[in-house]
């Protein structure tokens, strides 16, 4: 990560990201206890639905208002075939800045990379990277090994597709898996390339605390990559052994979200 | 990271009245920083200082945030139709964008909404003392500052607090600059400064003379063109009237695209001249004087409508005003016009009535502070003037980075004093630098900056400061 602050952004000023309809699902607690809102950012292929399944409601039960965003071109958001990581990060910052209080950004999978880019443009209260996919060749090789048919096309300009074994654990009932798989979308081609060749995220503004969590048995994010991702933010990952990549849809979904909320309550900025 | 308990407001019961300044008692505010004004610049100063871990007390003479953009404030110059001159991406705070479904050039009421949301989002209001004006700011020992405040309007007792640093963010668009013309006092028609102009109803059916070719003057002239019985528009010289859109995009974004591509200034000027020539044509055919300068050499005047109304004959361009007679106004070409209302859109002057001018390096002859980066004061390392820039973009991003730089400088004074001392030396040697290409000299545009030149200079200063 380059550590220098960037002030000049002539190209971005000259070519603002076009607005698009954004799907935001929310769950608000009945009583506002002044806790920071959580903004969940799904990874490639997923949409806000992945968090609406369990995590949003659970966060609201514990007093945190939760918002889940579908990146442009995914799920209920407007179409955007030419979307880039910049446009995705723009969507995150737009929704975060629209909340009444400084938000905690929670990114899952490649959504964590989007959050890392958004952190350079928005002083979040805190950030959580869930099974972060920061891209690069190590991740690509892992994906190739686990799912050659879904990954190979992406390397020659086609669409990236994840399979059941990569995302879900064995304990998850078959019909639930089928329901989730049917909802998986496809990321924009340019954003997909940026996952492999894109620029490193710039340093986060406002020095937010960052929590990295994942599972050592994750078939998308190898353990070593998870440790490296956590080291980038000066910490060690919080591990949930035996879980799959889609922690929020796993049969044991309650453990990681409770881990996140406990961490937020402990953080001096969380209360 | 800061918590809500870190820095409360100065509580008169709790703070120790341990110091004395003359007969007054001074309450000691420790490492807290004082911000003067809760307009856009003051708000971003509060946000960035608290983000860097400082306690902040902000004094605001009005009862709301937003400064000049809050039309409820008595010093606000906005009129009903005020829209941005620079487009959204070049106006918003870099870390808090405006909603992307807003128009390219939002209305002033949207700007106020934006600033209020900024204040709420970052919980800034708890640092602001509303309805409190700053009477005096005086240096104290140890590079500290004694700030004396009282209730706006002069009610109540004065109170003095000692701060570790001060950010002056009192704005520069509230103190009208009025011309002195011979015979103005005897003129029987109505005379007003543009700051008193609010609504086109003030112009309806009257013969109006608008003086001044700034953005405000052009806005009022185009409104007079629609409402008034007749409109004369008096300008001292010829200007370039840039349209708000060029080549299908906001004109300032086109300029920034060329800046990003490192197109040299001369080439940009040539291109803009050709574009205007091709689309708008020669303005002298409407009776306007030919510009005596190249484009990008004065503060940009962005108005697509003025030329349109010149073409409709609804605006009559006239030269400079020479003197006033009781019933008419004499112009430089000898013509006399008989307006019922004269609107002086002659701009504003920065004023720091609470500060000894010598502190800002103004020796009393020029009336202009001498600062580095238009913000940092020689020999006063804990004082900064924020937002004293007139850029060819919005001011907010410039103010934001000024306050980031100042916050990091204050941090370094504790952690790496030698770095801070080197910065102070730079401030002294480089005070008075300009951050634009050649510009036409004008009394209120000495703080004109090119936003790209200025932000690059700020970026260099920030990198030098943080270098190992």
Interface residues (C-beta under 8 A of the other chain):
Chain A: X4 X5 X6 X7 X8 X9 X10 X11 X12 X13 X14 X15 X16 X17 X18 X19 X90 X93 X94 X97 X98 X99 X100 X101 X102 X121 X122 X123 X205 X206 X207 X208 X209 X267 X268 X269 X271
Chain B: X1 X2 X3 X51 X88 X89 X90 X94 X95 X96 X97 X99 X100 X101 X117 X120 X121 X122 X123 X249 X253 X254 X256 X257 X259 X260 X401 X404 X452 X455 X456 X458 X459 X462 X463 X466
